[in-house]
Amino acid sequence: MTRTPSTHSDFVIVGGGSAGNVLANRLSADGSSVVLIEAGHAYRPNLYPPDLADADIVTGPDGHNWGYFSDTGQLGRRIPAPRGKTLGGSSAVNAAVAIRSRPADFAKWTAAGLRDWTWQDVLPSFRAIENTIDGSDELRGRHGPLPIRVRRPEELTPSQRAFIDGATELGYPRIDDFNGVEQNGVGPYPLNIIAGRRINTGIAFLDDAVRARPGLHIVPDTEIDRVLIDNHKAVGVLAADGTEHRATTTVLSAGTYGSPAILMRSGIGPADHLQQLDIPVIADLPVGDGLQEHPFYYNIYALTPDANSMHPASGAILWAPSSSAHPGDLDLHVSATHLYDPTASPTGGAIVLAVSVTQPESRGRLRLDPHNPLGAPVIELNLLATARDTQRMLEGVRISRRIGTTAAFAPLVDRELTPGPHITDTELEQAILEQLDVYAHPTSTVAMGPVVDNHGHVHGIDNLLVADASIMPMAPSAPPNITTMMLADRIATWLS
């Protein structure tokens, strides 16, 4: 329920996405007054429009996507950088993949000097947010707000099942539960989808009962200009329309692109950049630096007419180490989905074997637009900037193309659409660079360590925290949505 905010609250949370909604749920549960501010519309849990509720539709329709663009860093190409703009954030427009980051990912956080983020530390929060019938009681959560279900073989399309069989034909093990002990192999996705409906965080964590709490006030359709800071102490936020929302503690959960932009408009960021925009520098911190994103390439196949079923769209994934993976890493994904316009296929059906390097070395950056600091930020992804990242992407695409020729998969294929059968292995790198995209998994622009401490507090500014994927020190090897929810749950515990 949307209400007028109080003049002063215990907490103001900017961004009703995967992190902000978890925080709003947790912090309002004990009677604290919480104002949750969302730039997009706040739909009731059962009234999301079909193009947001339908899990087979991704990236969000007009009006529910920020409309950002990014520079890939390759061949001068600019591509969309989709981010959700509605209560639920990007969890309302993504593919609803519910895979946790791996213990090896958190070992890297610890090696980077961060405390309280070991696998043993984070597992209770993963279990607390989750409601699943899958896996073991020791690892999986049974009573959390977010329903997660592993696709059953009978739920997959014929080509998704053939993808799994083709990968096992190449020697990859079959995985029953990617949120279990082992992830090295191929199997069906775990998803936060029930009966074809994407259960975003606005539904799962802000149901009608939570929204009825007297201390929770949801403010929709409101963009935030900056944090209000008095003598290096955050006292609330200023909306773009001039409204102030004051609070004892201010939390930015506006995402990897939104949170750093708000910080920089507040005078918290690289001094040279802020001075160029005539923004008074309050804290000289490397905000916007260190951006990471999973590079993505679509190896697409037209399906034969008798095998062109495309529902459900999300089905299966291969998670494996590259030949140059560091010990313990699984740094390649090949995901089998039907997130493709069937009219673009000559047979009326297609499957996408999408390849990603999930432990990239390359880092980009985000800056404010000097001509319009309140507008879309300047996003420089700098994808495949190292030779190793490029070679791993090539290796991943070669794996996907090998699956495309297996005895299990090839009979369902009419033809390869991209890169196309005319593209030889020696021409593959150029084809990848010409068609390179992103997994839409940006992280690390407000990283723990350089910008915030290991609990999300901004260095040098009292009562100001950031809690979202931007504070991850590096890209995890899984889609970050579930890890972002876990992160918010842990920070809520420290704030409660």
C-alpha positions as CSV (number, residue, x, y, z in Angstrom):
1,M,0.0,0.0,0.0
2,T,1.3,3.4,-1.0
3,R,1.2,6.1,1.8
4,T,2.5,9.6,2.3
5,P,5.9,9.3,4.0
6,S,6.4,10.6,7.5
7,T,8.5,13.7,7.9
8,H,11.3,11.7,9.6
9,S,11.9,7.9,9.6
10,D,14.3,5.5,11.1
11,F,15.4,4.4,7.6
12,V,15.0,5.7,4.1
13,I,15.8,3.2,1.4
14,V,16.4,4.4,-2.2
15,G,15.4,1.7,-4.7
16,G,12.7,-0.9,-4.5
17,G,14.7,-3.7,-6.3
18,S,16.2,-6.9,-5.2
19,A,18.1,-5.4,-2.3
20,G,15.8,-2.6,-1.3
21,N,12.7,-4.8,-0.9
22,V,14.5,-7.3,1.2
23,L,15.8,-4.5,3.4
24,A,12.3,-2.9,3.7
25,N,10.8,-6.2,4.7
26,R,13.5,-7.0,7.3
27,L,13.8,-3.5,8.8
28,S,10.0,-2.9,9.1
29,A,9.4,-6.2,10.8
30,D,10.6,-5.0,14.2
31,G,8.4,-1.9,14.1
32,S,11.1,0.5,12.7
33,S,9.7,3.3,10.5
34,V,10.9,2.7,6.9
35,V,10.4,4.8,3.8
36,L,11.1,2.9,0.6
37,I,11.4,5.1,-2.5
38,E,11.1,3.6,-5.9
39,A,11.6,5.5,-9.2
40,G,9.0,3.3,-11.0
41,H,5.5,2.3,-10.3
42,A,4.5,0.2,-7.3
43,Y,2.1,-2.5,-8.5
44,R,0.1,-4.5,-6.0
45,P,1.6,-8.0,-5.7
46,N,-1.2,-9.6,-7.8
47,L,-1.5,-6.8,-10.3
48,Y,1.8,-6.7,-12.2
49,P,1.0,-6.3,-15.9
50,P,1.4,-9.3,-18.2
51,D,4.7,-8.1,-19.7
52,L,6.2,-8.0,-16.2
53,A,4.6,-11.1,-14.8
54,D,5.3,-13.3,-17.8
55,A,8.7,-15.0,-17.2
56,D,9.2,-15.6,-20.9
57,I,9.5,-11.8,-21.4
58,V,12.7,-10.1,-20.3
59,T,14.4,-6.7,-20.1
60,G,11.1,-4.9,-19.5
61,P,8.6,-2.9,-21.6
62,D,8.8,0.8,-22.2
63,G,8.2,2.7,-18.9
64,H,9.6,-0.2,-16.9
65,N,13.2,0.0,-18.1
66,W,15.6,2.8,-17.4
67,G,16.6,2.8,-21.1
68,Y,20.3,3.0,-20.4
69,F,23.0,2.4,-23.1
70,S,26.5,1.3,-22.6
71,D,29.8,1.3,-24.5
72,T,31.1,-2.3,-24.9
73,G,34.7,-1.1,-25.4
74,Q,34.8,-3.1,-28.7
75,L,34.5,-1.7,-32.2
76,G,32.8,1.4,-30.9
77,R,29.6,-0.5,-30.3
78,R,26.9,0.9,-27.9
79,I,24.3,-1.6,-26.6
80,P,21.3,-1.4,-24.3
81,A,22.1,-1.8,-20.5
82,P,18.7,-3.0,-19.3
83,R,17.7,-2.2,-15.7
84,G,14.2,-2.6,-14.3
85,K,12.2,0.5,-13.2
86,T,9.3,-0.7,-11.1
87,L,8.8,-2.1,-7.6
88,G,10.9,-5.3,-7.9
89,G,13.6,-3.5,-9.9
90,S,15.6,-5.8,-12.2
91,S,14.1,-8.8,-10.5
92,A,10.8,-7.8,-12.3
93,V,12.4,-7.9,-15.8
94,N,15.1,-10.6,-15.6
95,A,15.1,-14.3,-16.5
96,A,14.4,-15.2,-12.9
97,V,17.5,-17.4,-12.6
98,A,17.9,-18.3,-8.9
99,I,21.4,-19.6,-8.6
100,R,23.6,-18.7,-5.7
101,S,27.2,-17.6,-6.0
102,R,29.7,-20.3,-5.1
103,P,31.8,-20.8,-2.0
104,A,34.8,-20.1,-4.3
105,D,33.4,-16.6,-5.1
106,F,33.2,-15.7,-1.4
107,A,36.7,-17.1,-0.8
108,K,37.8,-14.3,-3.1
109,W,36.0,-11.7,-1.1
110,T,37.8,-12.9,2.0
111,A,41.1,-12.9,0.2
112,A,40.4,-9.3,-0.8
113,G,40.3,-8.5,3.0
114,L,36.6,-8.5,3.6
115,R,35.3,-9.9,6.9
116,D,31.9,-11.6,7.5
117,W,31.5,-12.8,3.9
118,T,32.7,-16.4,4.0
119,W,30.5,-19.2,2.7
120,Q,29.7,-20.2,6.3
121,D,28.7,-16.6,7.0
122,V,26.4,-16.2,4.0
123,L,24.7,-19.6,3.9
124,P,22.1,-18.7,6.7
125,S,21.0,-15.7,4.7
126,F,20.7,-17.7,1.4
127,R,18.5,-20.2,3.3
128,A,16.5,-17.4,5.0
129,I,15.3,-15.8,1.8
130,E,14.5,-19.1,0.0
131,N,11.4,-21.3,-0.1
132,T,12.1,-24.5,-2.0
133,I,11.3,-28.2,-2.2
134,D,14.6,-29.0,-3.8
135,G,17.9,-30.1,-2.4
136,S,19.0,-30.9,1.1
137,D,17.8,-29.4,4.4
138,E,21.4,-28.5,5.2
139,L,21.9,-26.2,2.2
140,R,18.4,-25.2,1.1
141,G,15.8,-22.9,2.7
142,R,12.2,-24.2,3.3
143,H,10.3,-21.2,4.7
144,G,11.6,-18.0,3.2
145,P,9.6,-15.5,1.1
146,L,11.1,-16.3,-2.3
147,P,9.9,-19.5,-4.0
148,I,12.6,-21.2,-6.0
149,R,12.0,-24.3,-8.1
150,V,14.4,-26.4,-10.3
151,R,12.9,-27.1,-13.7
152,R,11.8,-30.7,-14.0
153,P,12.9,-32.6,-17.2
154,E,9.3,-32.8,-18.4
155,E,9.0,-29.0,-18.1
156,L,11.8,-28.4,-20.6
157,T,11.4,-28.1,-24.3
158,P,12.7,-30.9,-26.5
159,S,15.7,-28.7,-27.6
160,Q,16.5,-27.8,-24.0
161,R,16.6,-31.5,-23.1
162,A,18.7,-32.2,-26.1
163,F,21.1,-29.4,-25.0
164,I,21.6,-31.2,-21.7
165,D,22.1,-34.5,-23.5
166,G,24.5,-33.0,-25.9
167,A,26.6,-31.5,-23.1
168,T,26.8,-34.9,-21.3
169,E,27.7,-36.5,-24.6
170,L,30.8,-34.2,-24.5
171,G,31.6,-35.5,-21.0
172,Y,30.1,-32.8,-18.8
173,P,28.4,-34.2,-15.6
174,R,24.7,-33.9,-15.1
175,I,23.7,-31.6,-12.2
176,D,20.4,-32.0,-10.4
177,D,20.7,-28.9,-8.2
178,F,23.0,-26.0,-8.9
179,N,22.4,-24.7,-5.4
180,G,23.7,-27.9,-4.0
181,V,27.2,-29.1,-3.3
182,E,28.4,-29.3,-7.0
183,Q,27.9,-26.9,-9.9
184,N,30.5,-28.2,-12.4
185,G,28.2,-29.6,-15.1
186,V,24.9,-29.2,-17.0
187,G,21.3,-29.4,-15.8
188,P,18.0,-27.5,-15.5
189,Y,17.8,-24.0,-14.1
190,P,16.6,-23.2,-10.6
191,L,14.2,-20.3,-11.1
192,N,11.9,-18.0,-9.0
193,I,9.1,-18.8,-11.4
194,I,5.7,-20.3,-10.4
195,A,3.3,-21.4,-13.1
196,G,5.0,-19.2,-15.6
197,R,4.9,-16.1,-13.4
198,R,8.1,-14.3,-12.4
199,I,8.0,-13.9,-8.6
200,N,9.9,-10.6,-8.3
201,T,11.0,-9.2,-4.9
202,G,8.0,-6.8,-4.9
203,I,5.8,-9.8,-4.8
204,A,7.8,-12.1,-2.6
205,F,9.2,-9.7,0.0
206,L,6.4,-7.0,-0.1
207,D,3.2,-9.0,-0.1
208,D,0.0,-7.4,1.1
209,A,0.7,-8.2,4.8
210,V,4.1,-6.6,4.7
211,R,2.8,-3.5,2.9
212,A,0.1,-3.2,5.6
213,R,2.7,-2.7,8.4
214,P,2.2,0.7,10.0
215,G,5.8,1.6,9.8
216,L,6.4,0.9,6.1
217,H,5.7,3.7,3.6
218,I,6.3,3.0,-0.1
219,V,6.9,6.1,-2.2
220,P,6.6,5.2,-5.9
221,D,7.3,7.1,-9.1
222,T,10.0,9.2,-7.4
223,E,13.6,9.7,-8.6
224,I,16.3,10.7,-6.2
225,D,18.7,13.5,-7.0
226,R,21.2,13.2,-4.1
227,V,21.8,12.4,-0.4
228,L,21.4,15.2,2.0
229,I,24.6,15.5,4.0
230,D,25.2,17.7,7.0
231,N,28.8,17.9,8.4
232,H,29.7,14.5,6.8
233,K,26.5,12.9,8.2
234,A,23.7,11.7,5.9
235,V,20.3,13.0,7.1
236,G,18.1,11.8,4.2
237,V,17.7,12.3,0.5
238,L,16.4,14.9,-1.9
239,A,14.0,13.9,-4.6
240,A,14.3,15.3,-8.1
241,D,11.0,17.1,-7.5
242,G,12.5,18.9,-4.5
243,T,10.9,16.8,-1.8
244,E,13.1,15.9,1.2
245,H,12.8,12.5,2.9
246,R,14.8,12.7,6.1
247,A,15.9,9.7,8.2
248,T,18.3,8.6,10.9
249,T,19.9,6.1,8.4
250,T,20.0,6.4,4.7
251,V,20.5,3.3,2.5
252,L,21.1,3.4,-1.2
253,S,19.8,0.3,-3.0
254,A,19.5,1.9,-6.5
255,G,21.7,-0.7,-8.2
256,T,25.1,-0.8,-9.8
257,Y,24.3,2.2,-12.0
258,G,21.9,4.1,-9.8
259,S,23.7,4.1,-6.5
260,P,27.0,5.5,-7.8
261,A,25.2,8.1,-9.8
262,I,23.4,9.3,-6.6
263,L,26.6,9.3,-4.6
264,M,28.5,11.4,-7.2
265,R,25.6,13.9,-7.4
266,S,26.0,14.1,-3.6
267,G,29.7,15.0,-3.8
268,I,30.9,11.5,-3.0
269,G,33.2,10.2,-5.8
270,P,36.3,10.9,-7.8
271,A,37.3,14.5,-7.0
272,D,38.5,15.3,-10.6
273,H,35.2,14.1,-12.1
274,L,33.1,16.0,-9.6
275,Q,35.1,19.2,-10.0
276,Q,34.6,19.1,-13.7
277,L,30.9,19.1,-13.0
278,D,31.1,21.8,-10.4
279,I,29.9,19.5,-7.7
280,P,31.5,20.3,-4.3
281,V,33.6,17.3,-3.2
282,I,32.6,15.9,0.2
283,A,34.5,12.6,0.0
284,D,37.1,11.8,-2.7
285,L,36.3,8.1,-3.3
286,P,36.6,5.8,-6.4
287,V,32.9,5.6,-6.9
288,G,32.0,4.3,-10.4
289,D,35.4,2.6,-10.8
290,G,35.8,-1.2,-11.0
291,L,32.6,-1.8,-12.9
292,Q,32.3,-5.5,-13.9
293,E,29.8,-7.2,-16.2
294,H,29.5,-10.7,-17.7
295,P,30.2,-10.5,-21.5
296,F,27.6,-12.5,-23.4
297,Y,27.5,-14.0,-26.9
298,Y,24.5,-15.5,-28.5
299,N,25.1,-18.7,-30.5
300,I,21.6,-19.1,-32.0
301,Y,20.1,-22.1,-33.8
302,A,16.9,-22.3,-35.9
303,L,15.0,-25.4,-34.8
304,T,13.4,-27.9,-37.1
305,P,9.6,-27.4,-37.5
306,D,8.8,-30.5,-35.4
307,A,11.0,-29.4,-32.5
308,N,10.4,-25.6,-32.4
309,S,8.6,-25.4,-29.1
310,M,9.8,-22.3,-27.2
311,H,8.0,-22.4,-23.9
312,P,9.2,-22.2,-21.2
313,A,11.9,-19.8,-22.3
314,S,14.5,-20.5,-19.5
315,G,15.5,-24.1,-19.3
316,A,19.1,-25.3,-18.7
317,I,22.7,-24.2,-18.2
318,L,26.2,-25.6,-18.5
319,W,28.5,-24.2,-15.8
320,A,32.2,-25.3,-16.4
321,P,35.8,-24.2,-16.0
322,S,37.7,-22.8,-19.0
323,S,41.1,-24.4,-19.8
324,S,42.7,-21.4,-18.0
325,A,40.4,-21.3,-15.0
326,H,42.0,-20.7,-11.7
327,P,41.8,-23.6,-9.2
328,G,38.3,-24.0,-8.0
329,D,36.7,-21.5,-10.5
330,L,33.9,-22.2,-12.9
331,D,34.3,-19.3,-15.3
332,L,32.1,-20.2,-18.3
333,H,28.3,-20.4,-18.7
334,V,26.5,-21.7,-21.7
335,S,22.8,-21.1,-21.1
336,A,20.0,-22.7,-23.2
337,T,17.0,-20.4,-23.5
338,H,14.3,-19.4,-26.0
339,L,14.6,-15.7,-25.2
340,Y,14.5,-14.9,-28.9
341,D,11.8,-13.6,-31.3
342,P,10.5,-16.6,-33.2
343,T,9.6,-14.5,-36.2
344,A,13.3,-14.0,-36.7
345,S,13.8,-17.7,-37.3
346,P,13.1,-19.1,-40.8
347,T,11.4,-22.1,-39.1
348,G,9.4,-20.2,-36.5
349,G,11.4,-21.5,-33.6
350,A,14.9,-21.0,-32.2
351,I,17.1,-21.8,-29.2
352,V,19.9,-19.6,-27.9
353,L,23.1,-21.1,-26.5
354,A,24.4,-18.0,-24.8
355,V,28.0,-18.0,-23.7
356,S,29.4,-15.9,-20.9
357,V,32.8,-15.4,-19.1
358,T,31.6,-15.3,-15.5
359,Q,34.9,-14.4,-13.8
360,P,36.1,-11.6,-16.0
361,E,39.3,-9.7,-15.4
362,S,38.2,-6.7,-17.4
363,R,36.8,-3.7,-15.5
364,G,35.0,-0.6,-16.8
365,R,33.7,2.5,-15.1
366,L,30.6,4.7,-14.7
367,R,30.5,8.5,-14.7
368,L,27.8,11.2,-14.7
369,D,26.9,12.7,-18.0
370,P,28.5,16.2,-17.9
371,H,25.7,17.6,-19.9
372,N,22.9,16.1,-17.7
373,P,24.1,14.8,-14.3
374,L,20.5,13.9,-13.5
375,G,20.1,11.8,-16.6
376,A,21.4,8.5,-17.7
377,P,25.0,7.8,-16.6
378,V,27.9,7.2,-18.9
379,I,28.5,3.5,-18.8
380,E,31.9,2.2,-20.1
381,L,31.9,-1.6,-19.9
382,N,35.3,-2.3,-21.3
383,L,34.4,-5.9,-22.1
384,L,37.0,-8.5,-23.2
385,A,39.8,-6.0,-22.5
386,T,42.3,-8.6,-21.6
387,A,43.6,-11.4,-23.8
388,R,42.6,-14.0,-21.3
389,D,39.0,-12.8,-21.2
390,T,38.9,-12.9,-25.0
391,Q,40.4,-16.4,-25.2
392,R,37.9,-17.7,-22.6
393,M,35.0,-16.3,-24.6
394,L,36.3,-17.9,-27.7
395,E,36.6,-21.2,-25.8
396,G,33.0,-20.9,-24.5
397,V,31.6,-20.3,-28.0
398,R,33.6,-23.2,-29.4
399,I,32.0,-25.4,-26.7
400,S,28.5,-24.2,-27.5
401,R,29.1,-24.9,-31.2
402,R,30.4,-28.4,-30.4
403,I,27.2,-29.0,-28.5
404,G,25.4,-27.8,-31.6
405,T,26.9,-30.7,-33.6
406,T,26.3,-33.5,-31.0
407,A,24.2,-36.5,-31.9
408,A,21.7,-35.5,-29.2
409,F,21.3,-31.9,-30.3
410,A,22.0,-31.7,-34.1
411,P,18.9,-33.6,-35.3
412,L,16.7,-30.8,-33.8
413,V,18.6,-28.0,-35.6
414,D,17.7,-26.6,-39.0
415,R,20.7,-24.3,-39.2
416,E,23.0,-22.1,-37.1
417,L,21.8,-18.5,-37.3
418,T,24.7,-16.8,-35.4
419,P,27.5,-16.6,-35.9
420,G,26.4,-18.7,-38.9
421,P,27.8,-21.9,-40.6
422,H,29.9,-19.7,-42.9
423,I,32.0,-18.4,-40.0
424,T,35.1,-20.5,-39.5
425,D,36.9,-20.9,-36.3
426,T,39.6,-18.3,-37.4
427,E,36.8,-15.8,-38.1
428,L,35.0,-16.4,-34.8
429,E,36.7,-13.7,-32.7
430,Q,35.7,-10.9,-35.1
431,A,32.1,-12.3,-35.2
432,I,32.0,-12.2,-31.4
433,L,33.2,-8.7,-31.2
434,E,30.7,-7.5,-33.8
435,Q,27.8,-9.1,-31.9
436,L,29.0,-8.9,-28.2
437,D,26.3,-8.3,-25.6
438,V,26.0,-8.5,-21.8
439,Y,24.3,-10.9,-19.4
440,A,22.9,-7.8,-17.7
441,H,24.7,-8.6,-14.4
442,P,26.6,-5.3,-13.6
443,T,28.4,-5.1,-10.2
444,S,31.2,-3.5,-8.3
445,T,30.9,0.3,-8.9
446,V,30.7,1.1,-5.1
447,A,33.0,-1.8,-4.0
448,M,33.5,-2.9,-0.5
449,G,37.0,-1.9,0.5
450,P,37.7,1.2,-1.6
451,V,34.3,2.9,-1.2
452,V,32.3,1.2,1.6
453,D,33.3,-1.0,4.5
454,N,32.5,-4.7,4.7
455,H,29.1,-3.8,6.1
456,G,28.2,-1.3,3.4
457,H,28.9,2.0,5.3
458,V,30.3,4.7,3.0
459,H,33.8,5.7,4.1
460,G,33.8,9.1,5.8
461,I,30.0,9.7,5.8
462,D,28.1,8.7,8.9
463,N,24.7,7.1,8.7
464,L,25.0,6.3,4.9
465,L,25.1,2.8,3.5
466,V,25.0,1.2,0.1
467,A,23.4,-2.2,-0.1
468,D,23.1,-3.7,-3.6
469,A,25.2,-5.4,-6.2
470,S,27.3,-2.3,-6.6
471,I,29.2,-3.1,-3.4
472,M,30.3,-6.6,-4.5
473,P,34.1,-6.4,-4.8
474,M,34.1,-8.4,-8.1
475,A,31.6,-10.1,-10.3
476,P,30.4,-13.4,-8.9
477,S,30.4,-16.5,-11.2
478,A,26.6,-16.8,-11.0
479,P,23.8,-14.4,-12.0
480,P,23.9,-11.9,-9.1
481,N,20.2,-11.5,-8.3
482,I,20.0,-14.1,-5.5
483,T,23.4,-13.1,-4.1
484,T,22.1,-9.5,-4.0
485,M,19.1,-10.5,-1.9
486,M,21.4,-12.4,0.5
487,L,23.7,-9.4,0.8
488,A,20.7,-7.2,1.7
489,D,19.5,-9.8,4.3
490,R,22.9,-9.7,6.0
491,I,23.1,-5.9,6.0
492,A,19.6,-5.8,7.5
493,T,20.8,-8.1,10.3
494,W,23.6,-5.7,11.1
495,L,21.2,-2.7,11.0
496,S,18.4,-4.3,13.1
